[in-house]
Amino acid sequence: MRDWPNTRYWLVGASQGLGRAVAHELSKTGAEVILSARSGDALEELAGELPGKSHVVTVDVGDDASVAAAAEAVGEIDGMVFLAGLYWPMTAADFDGDKAASMLDVNLTGAARVLGHVLPPMVARDRGHIVLTGSLSGFRGLPGANGYGASKAGIMSMAETLYADLRTTGVDVQLINPGFIKTRLTEKNAFSMPFIMEPEAAAKLYVDHMQGDDFGRNFPRHFGAMFRLSQFLPDWVYYRLFGT
């Protein structure tokens, strides 16, 4: 269990969906939360709902200058949770380079931009907590997930590499890979979404994982196990099961 009171956590991507629900759960622990996203109005509304201490710092993770200014405004923190994300369903037949680049820029490069400001001070003082949000879609290629799946696979690799480098230090790194969560992003999907979760239920699992010391968590559990095991299937079996 972590000692949450008197800690400061920066939640990047907190204005809607899972990020908003995680802000509520984390605030209940007694941690001070700094809420960031592009929408200042939505963040101010969220701050007014939280039971604990909070601050609002707007940021566009796709812009270097915006991230630098936000990091300076946030100041020293004990932890950073990256939840920002863009998503459009996209098949190869409908490939849109601009949308694919935007998903990669926000979901993956955006995390790198934020880490560039918060990770070096944590390493220097040998204390900190980094939580990155992957996705079950990042384990292996899925139809219609062009751009998004690649961005999440990149986040997962980044978290694994950071953990490999820092696991014997005072900087904790964790990775959380959710399945389908009922948000404005999944509303874009026209297909059936097995085991879809409400943001509040997902946030409880998310913060529960943050309480512990384990590196990674996939949920829902059985759905996550299926994706994890799919990595060991031969290509010809996997694409017959999961391809179009």
N, C-alpha and C positions, 0 to 999 in steps of 0.2 A: 504494500500500500504506500502511496505517495503522501507526503505531508503538504497538502494543497494550500492551506492558509498562508498568507504572506508571500505567495508566489505570483508572478506576472506571466500570463500566457497571451501570445499574439495569435489570434485566429484570422487567417487570411482566407477570405471567401465565406464570410459569416452571414451574409445578408439574407440568404434564402435556403430552402431545402435542408439538406443534411447539415450544412454549416450552421444555420440558424438553430437547429435542434441541438447540435453539439454545444453551442454557446450556452443554451439553457442548462444542459447537464453539467457543463464544466463550472458554470457560475454557482451551482448548488454545492459544489465541493468547498467553496470558500476562496477559490483562486480569483485574483483580479484578472479580468479579460479585456484585451484590447481588440476591438472589432474592426475588421477591415474588409472592404470590397469597394466597388466603384460607386455604389448608390449610397450617398450620405443620408438621405431621408429614411431609407429602409433600416440603416444601421442605428440611427437615432431612435427610431421606433423600437427596435430590438433592445437597445440599451435601457429604455424605459420599462421593459418587461422583466428584466433580469433581477434576481434577488440579491446579487452581490455587486461589488464595485466593478465598474466598466468604463471604458473610454472609447471614443470613435476616432479612427484615423482612416480616411479614404485612401484608396490605392488602386491603380491600374497595373496589374502584374505584367501586362504586355508592354509596359513603358519603363525603360531604365531609370529615367529621371524621377518618375512617380514613385518607384520602389525605393530609390535612394532617399527621397524626401520623407517618405512614410517611415522608413527604418530609423531615420534621425529623430523624427517626432516620437516614435514609440520608445526609443531609448533602450536601456538594459532590460532584458527579459530572462525568465527562467525556462521558457519553452515556446516553441512555435509549431502551430498546427496548420498544415497547408491543405485547404479544402476547395480552393478555387477551381472552377472547371467550365469548359465549353463543350457542347455536344450537338452534333447533327448526325442522324442516321445517314449513311452514305455507302451505296454499293459501288462496285468498280464501274458499272455501266453509267452511273450518274456522278462520277468522280468530279469534285469541285476543288481545284487546287487552292483557292483562297480560303475556303472553309477548313480544309485539311491543315493548311499552314496556321490558321488561327487556333485550331484545337491544340496543335503541337506547341504553339507559342505561349498560350495561356497555361495549359495543363502541365507541360513539361519544362519549357524554358522559363516560364513564370516562376516555377518552384526554384529553379537554379538562380534566378535573379534575387529572390528573397534569401535563399541560403547564402548567397555571396555576402550578404550584410550581417546575418545573424549567426552563422556558423563559426567564422574565425574568432569572434570574441568568446564564444562558448569553449572552443578548443583552447584558447589562451588561458582561461581561468579554470579549465578542466571541470566544467559543470554546465549542464544544460539538458534539454529534452527536445528532440525533433520528431514530429509525427507527420508522415506523408500518407496521402490517400491514393491508393492504387484502385484496382477494380478486378473483378473476376474475369472481365474481358481482356485483361492484359496477359493472361497465362498463355493463350494461344490464339491464332487468327480465327476470327469469326466473320461470317458473311454480314455485310452491311455495317461493319465497324471500322471502315477505312478512316484513318486519321485518329479517331478516338482510341481505338485499341492500341495503336502504336504509341500514343502519348502516355497511356497508362502502363504499357510494358516498359517504357523508358523510366517512368517514376518508380516502378518496382525495382528495376535494375539499379537506379540511383540509391534507393533506400538500402538495398542489399550491399552495395559497395560501401556506403557510409558506415553501415553496421560492421562490415568486415574490418574497416579501418579503425573504428572507434569503440568496439565492444569491450575492450579492456581499459577504457578510460572512464572519466566521470561524465561523458556526454552520452546520453541514452538516445538511441534511434529506434523508432518503431514504424511499422508499415501495416496499414489496415486496408483490406481489399473487400469492399462490399459488393453484393449482387445488385439486383434491381431495387431501387428506392423510389417511392412515389413522389416525384418532384416535377417542376416545370420542364426538366430535361427529358425524363422518361415519357412525358405526355406526347412527345414527338414520335414515339414508336407506334407503328401500326400492327406490330406482331404481339403474340401472347408473351407475357413476362412471368415465368414461373417464380413462385416464392417471393413476389414483390412485397416490400416492407414499407410501413409508414416511417417517415423520418424520425419520429420520436422513439420508436422501438429500435431503429438502427443506431441512433445516438446513444442510447443506453449501453448497447454492446460496444460502441466505439470508445466511450469514456471508461467503461469497465476494463477494456484492454489497456488503456492508458494508465490505469491504476497499477498494473503489474509490470514485470520485468521482461516478459517474453517479447521477442522481436516482432513476429508477424501474426496476423489473425485474418481469416477468411470467413465471411458469413453471408447468408445463412449457412449453417454448418454443413448440412448434407449436400446442398447445392455447391458450396465451396469445395467440398471434397471431390465432387465430380469433376470440376474444372482442374483441380490440382492433379488428379489421376490422369486426366486427358493428356498431360504432358508426356506420359509414358506410352501412349498408344502409337503404333506405327502410323505413318501418314495415310496409307490407304484405308485404314480402319477409321482414323479420326475424321477424315474429310467425307467419308460416306455417312458418318453419324451427324457431323456438324456442318457440312457444306450444303450448298443449295443444290 
